[in-house]
Amino acid sequence: MFRYRRDLLDLKLRRYTSNGAARDLDLTDSKRGLGDKRLPRYLLIFAPPSVIPWSFQYVLGQSTFVGRLDLDGEGLENYASALIGNWKSAKCRPDQPVVWSVDHGHPDITWLMHGAIAKPMLQKLQQDTDIGQRAHSMTGSAATVAGLQTALKARAPALILTTSHGMTGPLGDSTLMRKQLGLLVDDQHALLDPASILRTWQPDGAIWYSHACCSAGSDLSTSYKGLVAEGSIVERVLEAVAALGACSAPLPKALLGASRPLRAFIGQVEPTFDWTLRSETGQVLTNSLCDALYNRMHLKRPETVGMAFEGVQRHAGQLFSQLDNLRRDIVQAVDGAKEAATRTHLAALDRQSLVILGDPTVALPALGD
């Protein structure tokens, strides 16, 4: 059993052995495994982010395959039963993925998410000989709540990939804002209601990737303080989301705690930005995401979701390393360093805050079975 302690400063985890002895293990250089002085490669945080903060999950993600389970009561029982049974009775279909992508056109971020994530992923899926045209796509005016509900019920997909705005309002009503935080916003600006979708469909072992603002939840304070224009609408949204406190979003909690639950949900803490998706030259920067979602998860022997997203965490680490160099360039008054540092800092934080909710050891059912 491992215990998070604030006094260990996100540097160590305390391990309690069966005889009651305690040992503090370094997160970065401990040997891997299940022995007394070892840190497991896979770790599951069993706590809401108000108890064990998102920031600790970010740190763990650089050295372990980590997920979070923020459930209790019946939802916890549902997920634990499915996990222990390895979803052996699940009916989700790995050869029938669903891609749902809102696109409000340039310069809206939904246009970029569609072009940088949904479109290349759909192409990869449709070129897979075990999937082909069974990969179902809804974009533009077809990306509606009703269309998604119908497709999920009819196809029972093992992978659901959605890109859209995530609800971060109304700014003046914190109660309603918390209730609908991160819910997917469709082409007609309608919200995907968790209770409504579960009346007609059960996740039944699927994995859902949602690229949308706050699709995974919110944090106690915004990581982006000082990086966006003071007094701007972006700053107002960031501060309003932070005022909700650290919490998991309602959609993944409902799906992971369903009677036939989701295996894992991958989403964003805090609002998301376009600077992780595209460089200032226009180069798309989503290779690690597409590699995780297709190359590493759609296999005859699929990788676990934690292992598959290792490259995404590595990308975040690379961005933070670049940021360190740029900060030195700022001290030396190198032209353009300050602007580049701001952009890199935003991108690093944004990529870091993509988290796994659910057990990181789960994987898609194997193609061809």
Number of C-alpha atoms within 10 A of each C-alpha: 8 17 14 17 13 13 8 13 10 18 16 20 20 16 20 15 13 9 6 7 9 15 14 15 20 17 17 14 10 14 15 13 12 10 10 14 15 15 23 14 15 19 20 19 23 16 14 16 23 13 11 18 19 23 15 16 24 19 17 23 27 20 18 23 25 28 25 24 24 20 21 14 8 12 19 18 15 19 27 18 14 21 19 9 11 14 21 11 11 19 17 24 19 24 27 22 28 26 26 28 31 28 24 20 12 9 8 12 21 23 18 21 24 25 16 20 23 23 16 15 20 22 13 16 25 18 13 16 11 17 19 16 17 14 22 20 19 18 20 18 14 18 23 24 21 13 14 22 17 14 20 22 15 11 17 24 27 26 27 21 22 25 28 27 30 26 24 24 18 15 14 9 10 17 12 13 18 23 14 22 29 35 28 29 21 28 21 14 13 14 18 22 16 17 13 10 21 17 9 12 17 20 29 24 31 29 29 23 19 27 27 27 25 29 33 31 30 30 23 18 17 20 17 16 12 10 13 14 11 11 8 10 11 13 18 14 18 22 17 22 27 18 16 18 17 22 23 27 23 20 24 26 24 19 27 29 26 22 19 24 27 30 29 29 28 21 25 27 26 32 25 24 16 16 18 22 22 17 14 9 6 8 10 16 17 17 16 17 21 20 17 21 22 18 16 18 24 24 16 12 14 19 20 18 28 25 21 22 27 19 16 23 24 17 22 25 18 12 20 20 13 16 22 13 12 22 17 13 16 16 10 10 11 12 10 11 19 16 12 17 23 17 17 23 23 24 24 23 21 23 24 25 25 25 26 25 25 30 26 26 19 20 25 23 25 16 18 12 7
